[in-house]
Amino acid sequence: KQFGHSSVIANRWYAVRNGEHTRMRDHILQQFRTLSRTWHLFLTGKSSSTKRKLEEVSGTQDGPCVMAVRALKEGDNTQLHIPRIGTSSMQRCSSEQKQFVTIKQSSDTLDSLKLLYRDANVTFKSSEQRAAAENVLHTNSDILAILPTDCGKSLLFFLYSFKYSTLTNIVIVPTLSLQSDLKRRAECHRISCSISLSLVANEQLVILTPEAVISQEGSELIMRLYGADQLGKIFVDEVHLFSTDGEFRPMFRQLPTLRFMPVSFVLMTATAPEWVVSDILKCFFAPGRMPLVIRQQTNRLNISYETKMGAQVGDLTNQCAVNLSMYTEDE
């Protein structure tokens, strides 16, 4: 049912003129979609925590939408003010305060790592990896983690899934071979995992390609998990491909559409020049909601390139063998 009102009020609050959406900024549309979906969940009462989710989206303990519903039930029209998308009050709601990891939480992160590997002596590979793991485990912050190859990006979702075993986390990877390898590694860590949309039950990890997660079936899976309070975080591995490979794999460029879900995103890569970082931040995050960026030096000092002109193949092979043996001895 709708309340009676004039066409002026209708155009002001409800209607959108043809073509008007082309002038709206992406983050405004994402805010509207998030609020609309959460508002629907709140009204239908399908989840016991929908009120909490609505409050998280509105950014207050007793959000404006909650106040409006209460006012309708109590017949009090004085509280029926819901801020319009894009107003200063909504901008304040969308701006997250910085979250800090406590000493106790830092210690807990290391303890979780030891339990995951069943090794009391295991440590993090770098301070940046530890900082990323601590924030993934103990804050709701969005994160862009730039860590070199073989410096433990996948640990972030393995550790989170291991610690919060009742949740299902979505991991987006570019290739089928990486899917299979991560599934094998997850099972070695005693983490249940699925790489097929048709086989998802209560797995801790669901590893999908961009094409699968953007499909209708993938979107329905995410909404179902969210509605059941089972959705943890969404991780995007090799996120630099969003900027570099979007032309021939257009589903990469559709990944920001998942931002309508009010859950934390963790973006990971080992290759991120400034123009790629700028593109990712602009497309994935709204102004005022920038992620925590953790960047480790990606320049590999132990790797160098040299060009030799006129050398014989046999000579080059022998020289490579000598260099490799020297590197092995140093290790």
C-alpha positions in Angstrom: 0.0 0.0 0.0 1.1 3.6 -0.7 0.3 6.7 1.2 -1.6 9.4 -0.6 0.6 12.2 -1.8 0.9 14.7 -4.7 2.9 14.1 -7.9 5.4 16.7 -6.7 6.2 14.5 -3.6 6.3 11.4 -5.8 8.8 12.9 -8.2 10.9 14.2 -5.4 11.2 11.0 -3.4 10.2 8.0 -5.5 10.3 8.5 -9.3 13.4 8.5 -11.4 13.1 10.2 -14.7 14.3 8.4 -17.9 18.0 8.8 -18.3 18.5 10.2 -14.8 20.5 7.1 -13.7 23.3 8.1 -16.2 24.0 11.2 -14.0 24.1 9.2 -10.7 27.5 8.3 -9.3 28.3 4.6 -8.8 28.6 4.8 -5.0 25.2 6.5 -4.8 23.6 3.7 -6.7 25.4 1.1 -4.6 24.2 2.8 -1.4 20.6 2.8 -2.7 20.7 -0.8 -3.6 22.2 -1.9 -0.3 19.6 0.1 1.7 16.7 -1.2 -0.5 17.7 -4.9 0.0 18.3 -4.5 3.7 15.0 -2.6 4.1 13.2 -5.5 2.4 14.9 -8.0 4.7 13.9 -5.9 7.7 10.2 -5.7 6.7 9.8 -9.3 5.8 11.6 -10.4 9.0 13.3 -13.4 7.3 16.4 -13.2 9.4 16.8 -12.7 13.2 19.7 -10.2 12.6 18.2 -8.1 9.8 17.7 -5.2 12.3 21.4 -5.4 13.2 22.3 -5.4 9.5 20.1 -2.4 8.8 21.7 -0.5 11.6 25.2 -1.4 10.3 24.2 0.0 6.8 22.7 3.2 8.3 25.7 3.6 10.5 23.9 4.3 13.8 22.8 2.2 16.7 19.2 3.1 16.0 19.1 3.9 12.3 16.7 6.2 10.6 14.9 3.3 8.8 14.4 1.5 12.1 13.0 4.7 13.6 10.6 5.1 10.7 9.2 1.5 11.1 8.8 2.1 14.9 7.1 5.3 14.2 4.6 3.7 11.8 3.8 1.0 14.3 3.3 3.6 17.1 1.4 6.0 14.9 4.0 8.8 15.5 4.5 10.8 12.3 7.1 13.1 13.8 9.9 10.6 13.3 9.1 9.8 9.7 12.3 11.4 8.3 14.5 9.2 6.2 17.6 10.9 4.7 17.8 11.0 1.0 20.7 9.2 -0.7 23.6 11.6 -1.2 22.8 14.0 1.6 25.4 15.0 4.2 23.8 12.8 6.8 24.1 9.7 4.5 27.7 10.6 3.8 28.4 10.6 7.5 26.7 7.3 7.8 28.8 5.8 5.0 32.1 7.0 6.5 33.7 4.2 8.6 35.9 5.1 11.5 39.3 3.5 11.5 39.4 0.2 13.4 42.5 -0.7 15.4 43.8 -4.2 16.3 44.5 -4.6 20.0 47.6 -6.4 21.5 45.3 -9.2 22.5 43.9 -9.6 19.0 47.4 -9.5 17.6 48.4 -12.4 19.9 45.2 -14.2 19.0 46.1 -13.9 15.3 49.4 -15.6 15.8 47.8 -18.3 17.9 45.3 -19.0 15.1 48.2 -19.3 12.7 49.9 -21.9 14.9 46.7 -23.9 15.1 46.2 -23.7 11.3 49.6 -25.1 10.6 49.8 -27.3 13.7 53.2 -25.8 14.4 54.1 -24.0 17.6 57.1 -22.3 15.9 55.4 -21.0 12.7 55.6 -17.2 12.1 54.3 -14.8 9.6 56.5 -14.2 6.5 56.5 -10.4 6.9 55.1 -7.6 9.1 52.8 -6.7 6.3 51.3 -10.1 6.0 50.7 -10.1 9.8 49.1 -6.7 9.6 46.8 -7.9 6.8 45.9 -11.1 8.7 45.2 -9.2 11.9 42.8 -6.8 10.2 41.1 -9.5 8.3 40.4 -11.5 11.4 39.6 -8.7 13.9 38.1 -5.8 11.9 35.3 -5.3 9.4 37.5 -3.0 7.2 37.8 -3.4 3.5 41.4 -4.3 2.7 43.7 -4.0 -0.4 46.7 -6.2 0.3 49.6 -5.9 -2.1 52.1 -8.7 -1.1 54.8 -10.2 -3.4 54.4 -13.6 -4.9 54.9 -16.4 -2.4 54.4 -14.0 0.6 51.2 -15.5 1.7 48.2 -13.8 0.3 46.1 -16.9 0.3 46.8 -17.2 4.0 44.3 -14.4 4.6 41.3 -16.4 3.5 42.6 -19.7 4.8 43.1 -18.3 8.3 39.8 -16.4 8.3 37.9 -19.5 7.2 39.7 -21.7 9.8 39.0 -19.3 12.7 35.3 -18.6 11.7 34.4 -22.0 10.6 30.6 -21.5 10.7 30.7 -18.9 7.9 31.0 -19.3 4.2 33.6 -17.1 2.4 33.7 -16.3 -1.3 37.1 -16.4 -3.0 37.3 -15.1 -6.6 40.2 -16.3 -8.7 41.0 -15.9 -12.4 41.7 -19.5 -13.5 40.4 -23.0 -13.1 43.9 -24.3 -12.3 44.2 -21.9 -9.4 40.7 -23.0 -8.2 41.9 -26.6 -8.0 45.2 -25.8 -6.3 43.5 -23.7 -3.6 40.9 -26.4 -3.0 43.7 -28.9 -2.5 45.5 -26.6 -0.1 42.3 -25.8 1.8 41.7 -29.5 2.4 45.2 -29.9 3.7 44.3 -27.2 6.3 41.1 -29.1 7.2 39.0 -26.4 5.6 35.9 -27.6 3.7 35.8 -26.1 0.2 33.8 -26.1 -3.0 34.7 -24.9 -6.5 31.3 -25.6 -8.0 28.1 -23.6 -7.5 26.0 -26.7 -7.7 27.9 -28.4 -4.8 27.7 -25.7 -2.2 26.3 -26.8 1.1 27.9 -25.5 4.3 31.5 -25.2 3.0 33.8 -22.7 4.7 35.2 -21.6 1.3 33.6 -21.3 -2.1 36.2 -20.6 -4.8 34.8 -19.2 -8.0 35.9 -17.5 -11.2 34.5 -14.0 -12.0 32.2 -15.5 -14.7 30.7 -17.9 -12.1 30.2 -15.4 -9.3 28.6 -12.7 -11.6 26.2 -15.2 -13.0 22.6 -15.4 -11.8 23.3 -18.6 -9.9 26.3 -16.9 -8.2 24.4 -13.9 -7.2 21.6 -16.0 -5.8 24.1 -18.0 -3.8 25.6 -14.8 -2.2 22.1 -13.5 -1.4 21.1 -16.8 0.1 24.2 -17.0 2.3 23.7 -13.4 3.4 20.0 -13.9 4.2 20.9 -16.9 6.3 23.6 -15.0 8.2 26.2 -17.3 6.8 28.2 -15.0 4.5 31.6 -14.1 5.8 33.9 -12.0 3.6 34.5 -11.8 -0.1 38.1 -12.2 -1.2 39.3 -11.3 -4.7 42.7 -12.8 -5.6 44.9 -11.4 -8.4 42.7 -8.3 -8.4 45.1 -6.4 -10.7 43.5 -8.4 -13.6 40.4 -6.2 -13.0 42.4 -3.4 -14.6 44.7 -5.3 -17.0 42.4 -8.0 -18.4 39.0 -6.4 -18.4 38.8 -6.0 -22.2 38.8 -9.7 -23.0 37.3 -10.9 -19.8 34.6 -8.4 -19.2 33.2 -10.2 -16.1 36.3 -8.8 -14.2 34.9 -5.3 -14.7 31.6 -6.4 -13.2 33.1 -7.4 -9.9 32.3 -4.1 -8.2 28.6 -4.8 -8.6 29.0 -7.2 -5.7 29.6 -4.2 -3.5 25.9 -3.9 -2.9 26.4 -6.5 -0.2 27.3 -4.9 3.2 30.2 -7.3 3.8 33.9 -6.8 3.9 36.0 -7.1 0.8 39.6 -8.2 0.8 41.4 -7.5 -2.5 44.8 -9.2 -3.0 47.5 -8.9 -5.6 51.3 -9.0 -6.1 51.3 -6.6 -9.1 49.9 -3.2 -8.6 51.4 -0.1 -10.1 49.9 3.2 -9.1 47.5 3.4 -12.1 46.1 -0.1 -11.2 45.7 0.9 -7.5 43.9 4.1 -8.6 41.6 2.2 -10.9 40.7 -0.4 -8.2 40.0 2.2 -5.5 37.9 4.3 -7.9 35.8 1.4 -9.1 35.4 -0.7 -6.0 35.0 1.9 -3.2 32.9 5.0 -2.7 34.5 8.3 -1.6 34.7 8.3 2.2 34.9 4.5 2.3 38.4 3.8 1.2 40.0 0.5 2.2 43.0 -0.1 4.4 45.9 -0.4 1.9 48.7 -2.7 3.1 51.6 -2.7 0.6 54.8 -4.7 0.9 57.9 -4.0 -1.3 57.3 -6.1 -4.4 60.7 -5.5 -5.9 62.5 -8.9 -5.7 66.2 -8.0 -5.1 67.3 -11.6 -5.6 66.0 -11.6 -9.2 67.9 -9.7 -12.0 68.0 -9.8 -15.8 71.0 -9.6 -18.1 71.3 -9.6 -21.9 74.3 -11.2 -23.5 74.9 -10.7 -27.2 76.4 -13.4 -29.4 76.7 -16.0 -26.6 76.3 -19.7 -27.4 73.4 -21.6 -26.0 75.7 -24.1 -24.2 77.6 -21.4 -22.5 74.5 -19.7 -21.2 73.2 -23.1 -19.9 76.4 -23.7 -18.0 76.4 -20.2 -16.6 72.8 -20.6 -15.4 73.7 -23.9 -13.7 76.6 -22.2 -11.9 74.4 -19.3 -10.8 71.7 -21.7 -9.5 74.1 -23.7 -7.6 75.5 -20.6 -5.9 72.0 -19.5 -5.0 71.2 -22.9 -3.5 74.4 -22.9 -1.4 73.5 -19.4 -0.1 70.1 -20.6 0.9 
